Amino acid sequence: MQDPYGALVALVLFDQKITSLKQEIIHLKNSLEKASFERALAAEQLYRARAMYADAIKRQDALDLDLKSCMQELARITGLLDVAASSKEAAALTRERDLAAKRCASLEEEIERVWEALSELEERRDSEKIADEKANILFDSVSRDLNVTIQQKKDVLNSLYTKRAEYTTVIPIGLLVPYERIHERIVNPYVPLCDDFCSGCGSSVSRVDCAAVAKHVLVPCQNCCRVLYDPSVVAGDVCS
Ligand SMILES: [Zn+2]
């Protein structure tokens, strides 16, 4: 049977495996969220490009109507001018006609500008549509892969949680309870003493404490308060 100290250290290492697996799952979920955000962003940009194009079409239609009525007004004034009864009336109508002609010319210029903008907006809308389609395809593929990987890791995590009891049952209560209590609050609360340094914070550990750790006494690091353990009880190098 494994000695209690070695069993506790084995549990510490087992819990590190659980912690790193949980971190991997969090990282994968973050990647999934990022992919989802990028897909939503592409959809939003397409929506905006479509709205801007639709607004430009409306503006163009309104300007076309204005120009049509302006041309009609110009024709009406020109008709009146042809039959003006006096030079005074002709002068007034000439001023009106000039104003109407100026307005028509200004509308034509505005229509030209909107037409040019429309062509750019149409191109932008089409390119956003392609970008949106690509984002959807990418998201479908990435999310499918990520969801599969996340589920696989969750399954492994659940099996580790089940297996954890095998480690805890062989540890005396006096060693287990203090560890469990601190383990609930702090990630990796027990760390190996490596070459007389705390591997949690990198601080130098006193000779007295190093000697105690070598005798398998659980002493806290004076700097970070993590509990130090003797790595020589572990198979493999935990200090690298
Ligand atoms: Zn420390």
Residues whose N, C-alpha, C, O or C-beta is under 5 A from the ligand:
A	BS01	ZN	C198 G200 C201 G202 S203 C221 N223 C224 C225
